């Protein structure tokens, strides 16, 4: 008759080590994916800034890039005309992140939130001049000079040059 002694202690340890290594690798992989969200969101915002600048310089309408925070804690990137027509929109893949901005001549760091000022929603809003491509005052009569994107311990910054409208990622 065959000798069936079951699982040996060494076999059990080998299986436990394999499960531990796979579990650790999956946690590390999930962490790596989370770190990419700030970088990819920064790239998307930069691309939308380029798009809005080109549209403002080549078309007869005024275009705005707007970043709003929805009730579901997600950020939305929107391009709309001065009359409120939405041209493009996209949900940013920003896990547990935050988007902040600075205005010209104002050292205060503003955070994009579901805030209202006198019953009107306050969001990050950027537009460009037709003639030079420089930054135009938004509908709140402000000029955004820097946008900060952070998620999972990583932070990126987009600096906007007022005169030319160029932007640089730090």
N, C-alpha and C positions, 0 to 999 in steps of 0.2 A: 504494500500500500504506500501511497505517496505521503511524504512528510510535509504537512501544511502547518508551519509555525506562525504564519501571519506576517505582519510588518515588523522589521527589525528597528531598533532605535536609530541606527545610522541612516536608514532610508527615511525615517520620519524627520530627522534633522536636516537632511538634504532637501526635502520638500519644503520645510519651513524656511530654510535659507533662500531658496528660489522664490518663494512667495514674498519674503521680505525685500529682496532685491527688486522684484517687479513692482511692488508697492512703492518703494522709495523712488524708483525711476518715474513712475506715473505722477507722484507728487511733485518731483522736480520738473517734469514736463509741463504740468499745469502751471507752475510758477513761471516758467519761461514764457508760456503763452500769455499770461497776464501782464508780463513786462512789455510785450509788444504792443499793447493797446494804446499806450500814451504816444508811442512813436508813430503808429499808423494813423491815429487821430490827428497828430500834428501834421503829417503829410497830407491828409484829406483837407484840413483847414487851409494849408498853404495852397493846395490846388484850387480850392474855391476862391481864395483871394486873387489868384492869377486870373481865374475865369471872370470874376466881377470887374477887375481892372480892365480887361480886354473889352468886355461888354460896354462898360461906361465910356471907353475911348472910341469905340467904333459904332455905337448905336446912338439914337437920339433920346433914349429913355435913361433915367437914373436907376441904377441897380444897387442893391444893398446885400451884403452877406450878413446874415443874422445867426447867432447861436442862442438857442433857447433851451431851457431845461424843462422837460415834461414832468408831469405828476408821477410818472413811473421811475423817476431818478435817472432817466436817460437824457442824453443831450442830442439836440437836433440841429443840423446844419442846413440853413435855408438860404436860397437866393430869391429875392423878390424885387419887383419894380417899385417905384415910388407910389404907385396907386394900389399896392398891396397884392398884385398878381404874383403867385408863386411860380418861379421858372424851374427851379431844381430844389430837391430836398433829399436829405440823407440822415439816417440815424448813425451817430458816432458810436463806435465799439469801445467805450471807455468804462472799464470795470472798476468800481469803487474809486472813481477819479473825480477830479475837479477842474474846472476851467475858470481862470481868473483873467483880469485885464486891468491895464492902467490907462488913464486919460491924460491928454496933454495938460501940462501945468498943474497936475493934481497928483500928489504922492500917495494917495489912497489906493489900496489894492481892492478892486471890486471882484466879487465872485458872482458868476452866472447862477442865478437862483430864480425861484418862482416869486419874485418880489413885485410889489406894485408901488408906484409913486403917484399919488393923487388919482388912484383908480386906474392907472395905465401901467401895463407890464413893462418892466425894465429888463432889457437883454443886451448882449454884446452886438453892436451893429457897426459895420465898416462899409464905406463907399469911397469912390475915387473920382477925381476931376477929369472931365473930358479932355481939356487942353493939355495938361502936363502929366496926368496919371497920378498926381499927388493925392494925398488923403483929403477927402471932403468931410465937412462937418456932417454928422449923422442927424437924424430927426430930433435928437435930444440936444442938438447944438454942441456936441462933444466930438473930439477926435481921439480915437483909440491909437495908442502908440506902442503897446506891447500886449501880447496874449500869452498866458501861461497855461500849460496842459500838464497835469500830473495824474499818475495812476500807479498803484502797486510799488511805490517807492521810487519811481522814475519821474523826472520832470524835464520838460522841454519848454522853450520860450521862443515866440515869434516876435521879432522886433520890426516895427514898421517905420520907414523913413518918410516923414511928413511931406517933403518937397517932391520926391520922385515916386513915392508909393511902393518902392521896392521893399521886400521883406526878407529877413534873414532868420534862420533857425539856429538857436543856440542849444 
